[in-house]
Amino acid sequence: MKPVYQHELLNSFYLWFDNYLMKKGQAYKTFTTDFYYYSDERIQDKVVFGSPYKQWVYDKGITGATINPTVSGDDGAIAEGTSGMTFDFDNGRLLFDSDFNTGTSISGQYTVKDFNIYVANQNEEGLITEGKYKTNSRYTRSLTYVAPYEQATPAAFLALGNTINNPLALGGEDNTVTDITAVIFAENLYQLDGALSVFADSTRISFGNVAFTGSPLGEYGDIKDAAYPTGYDYNNSAASSDSEKYYINNVNVSKISDSADKVLPIDLFVGFVDFEIYKYRFPRS
Amino acid sequence: MAKNFSQQIQRQIEGQYTKERVYRKAVKEKVSQELLSLRENFLAEFEKHPITREIEAGPSASNSSGTLSGKGNLFSFIGFPAKAKPIAALRKVLEKHAIRFNHGRGRTTVIIDAPTMDEIIAATPLPWATGRSWVRGIEHGLSGLGRYLNTRRRTGSRSGGGIQVKNKLRGGKFRNTSYLSPLLNKYYKGIEKLKRTSLK
């Protein structure tokens, strides 16, 4: 199936949400840590060194973030491409060619998002009640790598809700109204209040469309060189489609109540951000 | 000259009639009566709506609205505490009603204060996330978190998994349905129509 309206909306929203939270809330942190070798059965032809944190920042538009991680080995600095080194921003790790010495001591500096961002693969009830997420704390220091692929908290899970086409103008133009909910899991109340406050202020702003193929990370979690030869900058990508804007008509933020919190099986602070997105379009053309 | 004179007279007459007690009384009676009838219809439709009836029937009701495929009931699904009276709080907002008349020179302005969706949303918080509205949830979608929390509170369990499975079997998936939006729109349209009503 080809990408359709909802795919593009969710992709564009994801990238906007990520950028907006980091930019408005300075929701990122730079770490200097060791990297730890481990084998990954999904990647047989690479040597993997993992950091203790996942979802590194790769958006050039985030001022102050280390977008190009600096890495050092036994013989000093290792530049990107040396021994085939690439960054896996999503899983917070380095990938080397298969002949790279696994006993090398690697350390480096990189910037991590305060919240991992995911597209939810289950409903709100399931996300909150199953308590299956591991915490990748941004406040404690871990002396091992973070497991790849698994979703970890603190995090925001984005899910599409209701969509309705309201007639707008003669000629078949509609206002497509879509509800998107972000369920936020935070490590502490300060972090949760911060995220909710940032998004409460996002009402009545617009964000640009980023084509479904414009997703910045490739197969191994590195920036797609062909699409972004000078690096990924959200503001450039979203601005390139000036006529294709989504409008955030309404935002409602809320926290799970204290009484509810007591009976939940998770030791996290939970909040909700409900967005109402408008898009003027011709759905039948 | 004659034309200007008659226009002047006409303006004077028009400027006078809004000061007349008979006129003011007639306007007040007509508008109040029409508005009362609109409001009664609006409240009657609210009262007989299947969602209202089901929630008002409390935690032991059946899913007569069909929003949960006939399984469980909305009161428990939303997660209201057993003694909560969510419909009473909503009714209070919907019953809000005020009319003011401003009589100027040849012109009467009627200000009608009717409930708005924003007021309704503010008056109907979800019991487990007070920033969210259950009325909006009925129309836009509700998660089953309320039902889950209710079950956990009843059993005092913190283990979760087994209870959750049981719960899923007992309760249905929520199906969005229109509730107050169409009723409010009809009410507002009726009020708009009042503008074109004559005093006859």
Chai-1 contact restraints between the chains, C-beta under 6 A:
chainA,res_idxA,chainB,res_idxB,connection_type,confidence,min_distance_angstrom,max_distance_angstrom,comment,restraint_id
A,E124,B,S143,contact,1.0,0.0,6.0,A-B,restraint_1
A,E125,B,S143,contact,1.0,0.0,6.0,A-B,restraint_2
A,E125,B,G144,contact,1.0,0.0,6.0,A-B,restraint_3
A,E125,B,L145,contact,1.0,0.0,6.0,A-B,restraint_4
A,T129,B,Y148,contact,1.0,0.0,6.0,A-B,restraint_5
A,T129,B,Q164,contact,1.0,0.0,6.0,A-B,restraint_6
A,G161,B,G141,contact,1.0,0.0,6.0,A-B,restraint_7
A,N162,B,H140,contact,1.0,0.0,6.0,A-B,restraint_8
A,N162,B,G141,contact,1.0,0.0,6.0,A-B,restraint_9
A,D179,B,H140,contact,1.0,0.0,6.0,A-B,restraint_10
A,V253,B,G131,contact,1.0,0.0,6.0,A-B,restraint_11
A,S254,B,A129,contact,1.0,0.0,6.0,A-B,restraint_12
A,S254,B,G131,contact,1.0,0.0,6.0,A-B,restraint_13
A,S254,B,R132,contact,1.0,0.0,6.0,A-B,restraint_14
A,I256,B,A129,contact,1.0,0.0,6.0,A-B,restraint_15
A,S257,B,W128,contact,1.0,0.0,6.0,A-B,restraint_16
A,A260,B,W128,contact,1.0,0.0,6.0,A-B,restraint_17
A,A260,B,L149,contact,1.0,0.0,6.0,A-B,restraint_18
A,V263,B,L149,contact,1.0,0.0,6.0,A-B,restraint_19
A,V263,B,R152,contact,1.0,0.0,6.0,A-B,restraint_20
A,V263,B,R153,contact,1.0,0.0,6.0,A-B,restraint_21
A,P265,B,G160,contact,1.0,0.0,6.0,A-B,restraint_22
